[in-house]
Amino acid sequence: MKPSVIIPLSILLSAKALAGTLFYDTDGNAGRVTFYEHGPIDAMVTQSSSAYTIRIYTPHYLNNTPCQKAAIYDENTDKLLSHMEVNGKTLTAELPKGHEYSAKYVEAECAGNTDIVSIYRHKLAPAPKVNLKSNIDAAQWSEGDHLYPGFYQDVNYKAILNIDNSEPDGFCFASSIESNSPIALARRHNNGFYSDVLSFDEAVQYDARTGLIAAQIVCRNTGGTTRVTEIWKIEKDDINLDISTNIN
């Protein structure tokens, strides 16, 4: 991302009149790194993948504390969400719950190795949105005995998985928790993608001893980590789904 210089301004700092510049993150996307072509710092890097604990790195070759002040704002309303603590080249903040799906930006005042203070903005995406809708059709029940439990011989799983990472650097992975869930992601989903919609329709085998088919999908971006857990419980006269979404 390459922000452009938008608005000149004057800043009063330590009783000195200092000319500054506001550098916007203007390419329309949040992402791990924003590069700056001018000014005292070259980049801002989001190191965290949490909706609540934010960590930003501000690299600089000469100054161990290139930025002096920073805060996080709601991108749509410009409302202040949290002031950031400056610890060397690292900016950190704790955000309250309720802003998980809001686009945000970090605004930092940085002088680098000069007396000129500039304002930098770096976007944070909303936490990934993961929507999974699935269904199981089971047929041909086989009765068990005192050694082996009963089970369905034919089980078919159908699902639609919708992922919105809200940024090109978001990534996801999926894994089975119990039995062999058909939910799977391609290698490209591990390397960064904006959004995708996937469909599944296939036969599945399950462990009759537990009667469970379970999987999880985890997606991470600069705005948080979203974990969706799906658990199907299969019994002779009762097939139930328990699905939950957790954001961190």
C-alpha positions in Angstrom: 0.0 0.0 0.0 1.4 3.4 -1.0 -0.4 6.4 0.6 -0.3 9.7 -1.0 0.4 13.1 0.7 -3.0 14.7 1.1 -3.2 17.6 3.6 -0.4 19.9 4.8 -0.8 21.1 8.4 1.1 22.8 11.3 1.8 21.1 14.6 2.9 22.7 17.8 5.1 20.3 19.8 7.4 21.1 22.7 6.8 24.8 22.2 8.2 24.6 18.7 6.3 25.4 15.5 6.8 22.3 13.3 5.5 21.9 9.7 3.9 18.4 9.3 2.1 16.3 6.7 -0.7 13.8 6.9 0.0 10.6 5.1 -3.1 8.6 4.4 -3.5 4.9 3.8 -5.3 5.5 0.5 -5.3 2.3 -1.6 -8.7 1.2 -0.2 -7.5 -1.9 1.5 -6.3 -2.7 5.0 -3.3 -4.9 5.1 -0.3 -6.0 7.2 2.1 -3.4 5.9 1.6 0.2 4.7 4.7 1.7 3.0 5.4 5.4 3.0 7.6 7.0 0.3 8.2 10.3 2.2 8.6 11.3 5.8 10.4 10.1 8.8 9.2 6.5 8.8 9.1 4.0 5.9 6.3 1.7 7.0 3.7 0.7 9.6 3.3 -3.1 10.2 0.4 -4.8 12.0 1.9 -7.7 14.0 -1.2 -8.7 15.8 -4.2 -10.7 14.7 -6.5 -9.8 17.5 -9.7 -7.8 17.7 -8.8 -6.6 21.2 -5.0 -6.5 21.6 -3.4 -4.4 18.9 0.3 -4.3 18.1 1.9 -2.1 15.5 5.6 -2.0 14.5 7.1 1.2 13.2 10.6 0.4 11.7 13.3 3.0 11.7 17.1 2.6 11.2 18.3 5.4 13.5 15.6 6.2 16.0 14.5 3.6 18.6 11.3 5.6 19.2 10.3 7.1 15.8 6.7 7.8 16.8 5.7 9.9 19.9 1.9 9.4 20.0 -0.7 7.2 18.5 -4.4 6.2 18.8 -7.0 4.0 17.1 -10.1 5.4 15.5 -13.3 4.1 13.9 -12.8 4.5 10.1 -16.5 5.4 9.4 -17.1 7.8 12.3 -13.5 8.9 13.2 -14.5 8.2 16.8 -11.5 7.6 19.2 -11.5 4.0 20.3 -8.2 3.8 22.2 -5.0 5.6 22.9 -1.9 3.6 22.1 1.1 3.0 24.3 4.5 3.8 22.7 7.2 1.4 23.6 10.2 2.0 21.4 9.3 1.1 17.8 6.1 -0.7 19.0 2.6 0.7 19.5 0.1 -1.3 21.5 -3.5 -0.8 22.6 -6.4 -2.7 24.1 -9.8 -2.3 22.4 -13.1 -3.0 24.2 -15.6 -5.4 22.8 -18.2 -4.1 20.3 -15.9 -3.0 17.5 -15.0 -6.4 16.1 -16.7 -5.8 12.7 -15.8 -2.1 12.4 -13.1 -0.9 10.0 -10.4 1.1 12.0 -7.3 3.0 11.5 -4.2 3.8 13.5 -3.1 7.5 13.5 0.5 8.1 14.7 2.6 11.2 15.2 6.1 10.4 14.1 9.3 12.5 13.8 11.8 9.8 13.1 15.2 11.3 13.3 14.2 14.8 12.5 12.3 17.7 14.1 9.5 17.5 11.7 6.4 15.7 13.0 4.2 13.9 10.4 0.9 12.2 10.9 0.6 8.6 9.5 -2.6 6.5 9.1 -2.6 2.7 8.8 -5.8 0.7 8.3 -7.0 -2.2 10.4 -9.6 -4.5 8.8 -12.8 -5.8 10.5 -12.4 -9.2 12.0 -13.0 -12.0 9.4 -16.6 -12.9 8.7 -17.1 -16.7 8.3 -20.5 -18.0 7.5 -21.1 -21.8 7.3 -24.4 -23.3 6.5 -24.5 -27.1 6.3 -26.9 -30.1 6.2 -26.6 -33.8 6.6 -28.8 -36.5 5.0 -28.5 -40.0 6.6 -30.0 -43.3 5.4 -29.8 -47.0 5.9 -29.5 -47.4 9.7 -27.6 -50.5 10.8 -28.5 -51.7 14.2 -25.7 -52.4 16.6 -25.2 -55.1 19.2 -23.6 -55.5 22.6 -20.1 -55.0 21.0 -20.7 -52.4 18.3 -23.0 -49.3 18.2 -25.5 -48.8 15.4 -24.7 -46.4 12.6 -26.0 -44.9 9.3 -24.4 -46.6 6.3 -25.1 -43.6 4.0 -24.3 -40.1 5.1 -24.2 -37.1 2.8 -22.8 -33.7 3.8 -23.7 -30.5 2.0 -22.5 -27.0 2.9 -21.9 -23.5 1.7 -18.9 -21.7 3.3 -18.7 -17.9 2.8 -15.4 -16.1 3.9 -14.9 -12.4 3.9 -11.4 -11.3 5.2 -11.9 -7.7 4.2 -8.3 -7.5 3.2 -5.9 -9.3 0.8 -3.6 -10.4 3.6 -6.2 -12.4 5.4 -5.7 -16.2 5.5 -7.6 -19.3 6.7 -7.2 -22.9 7.5 -9.7 -25.7 8.2 -9.3 -29.0 10.1 -11.3 -32.0 11.3 -11.9 -32.4 15.0 -13.8 -35.7 14.9 -14.2 -38.1 12.0 -13.3 -36.9 8.5 -15.2 -33.7 7.9 -15.4 -32.7 4.2 -14.6 -29.1 5.1 -11.3 -28.4 3.5 -9.5 -25.3 2.1 -7.0 -25.0 -0.7 -3.4 -24.0 -0.3 -4.2 -20.6 -1.7 -6.4 -19.9 1.3 -3.3 -20.2 3.6 -1.4 -17.4 1.7 -3.8 -14.5 1.8 -7.1 -13.8 0.0 -9.8 -11.2 0.2 -12.9 -13.4 0.1 -14.3 -16.7 -1.3 -17.4 -18.8 -1.4 -17.0 -22.6 -1.3 -19.5 -25.4 -1.7 -19.3 -29.0 -0.4 -21.4 -32.0 -1.4 -20.0 -35.5 -0.7 -20.4 -38.7 1.2 -18.8 -38.9 4.6 -17.9 -41.6 7.1 -18.1 -41.1 10.8 -17.1 -42.9 14.0 -20.2 -44.7 15.3 -18.7 -44.8 18.8 -18.9 -41.0 19.1 -21.5 -40.3 16.5 -19.8 -37.0 15.7 -18.7 -35.2 12.6 -16.8 -32.0 13.7 -14.6 -29.4 12.1 -13.2 -25.9 12.6 -12.4 -23.0 10.3 -10.0 -20.4 11.5 -9.4 -17.1 9.7 -6.9 -14.3 10.6 -6.4 -10.8 9.5 -5.2 -7.4 10.9 -8.6 -7.0 12.7 -8.8 -10.3 14.5 -9.1 -14.1 14.5 -12.4 -15.8 13.8 -13.0 -19.4 14.7 -16.1 -21.3 13.6 -16.6 -24.7 15.1 -19.2 -27.1 13.6 -20.3 -30.3 15.5 -22.8 -32.7 14.1 -24.2 -35.3 16.5 -25.7 -38.3 14.8 -28.0 -40.8 16.5 -30.7 -43.1 15.2 -33.6 -40.8 15.7 -31.9 -37.5 16.2 -29.3 -35.6 14.1 -28.3 -32.3 15.7 -26.0 -29.5 14.7 -24.1 -27.3 17.1 -22.2 -24.4 15.5 -20.4 -21.6 17.2 -18.4 -18.5 16.3 -15.6 -17.1 18.5 -13.7 -13.9 17.8 -10.4 -13.1 19.4 
